[in-house]
Amino acid sequence: MAMTNGKNAPIEPSLALARSMLERWAVVDARTAAGRALTEASAWGDARAVLTARILAARAALLTSVVAPAELKLEGDAFGEDAELAAAKRRYLVEAAIAKGEPTDGAAQLSAQSLFDDAAAVVLAEAHRLSQPGASARRILRAGAVGSGWGPWEQLALSIEAEANGRSGIETVERVIEERAASGQLAPL
């Protein structure tokens, strides 16, 4: 059996479906797709895809419970060697902290090279921090840079950046909420 040793080519459709269902907060479908991806990744011997599928399954579990799956291990060289996997880990850790009502480290900044999951993690962490009494917005975009492929997280990052610079970002937030609700992409809400 061949190992993909890369971008999970045969497994990617299942991983993409799990990601899509998570963005829609479709718990059952997200769990099913993540389970399918985990099975496929295991069958192909693709360790990277196994870790990705486990993180996606853990994120799906957070939609209904604050208890992280006991088998999820987030240590290892793979997280340091693979930017996408490391970003997925950071997003999961932020989402888990928020689900548990724990503080998040909202000090990270995004660059134009930041990945989708990094943008989500930083925006979520800063929004969570801002929910605390007396908190004020901090800049989250390094040199005002915005990356491509951040989806709704781009606009939410820009709204936080506007607030940090003394301007209102509420119109942007309201627009994102309206657009995302209409499209069924609920994660940024």
TABELPE-V623167 format. One line per field, one symbol per residue. ss: DSSP state (H for helix, E for strand, C for the rest). phi: phi as a letter, one per 40 degrees, with the letter a starting at -180 (. if undefined). psi: psi as a letter, one per 20 degrees, with the letter a starting at -180 (. if undefined). A space follows every 50 residues. Layout:
ss = ???
phi = ???
psi = ???
This chain:
ss = CCCCCCCCCCCHHHHHHHHHHHHCCCHHHHHHHHHHHHHHHHHHCCHHHH HHHHHHHHHHHHCCCCCCCCCCCCCCHHHHHCHHHHHHHHHHHHHHHHHC CCCCCCCCCECCCCCHHHHHHHHHHHHHHHCCCCCCCCCCEHHHCCCCCC CHHHHHHHHHHHHHCCCCCHHHHHHHHHHHHHHCCCCCC
phi = .cccfacfdccddcccccccccccfcdcccccccccccccccccgccccc cccccccccccccbacccdcccbbbhcdcccbcccccccccdcccccccc gccbccccbcbccccdccccccccccccccccdgcbcbcbbcfgcbccgc fccccccccccccccgbcbcccccccdccccccgccdcc
psi = pqqhldkkgiihhhghgggghghikngghgggghgghggggghiknhghg gghggghhhghiiiqjoqphiopkrrhhhhioggghghgggghghggghi kqqqojiqqqrhiqrghggggggggggghiiqpiqqqqpiookjqpqqji chhghhghhgggghjjrpjhhgghggggggghijnigi.
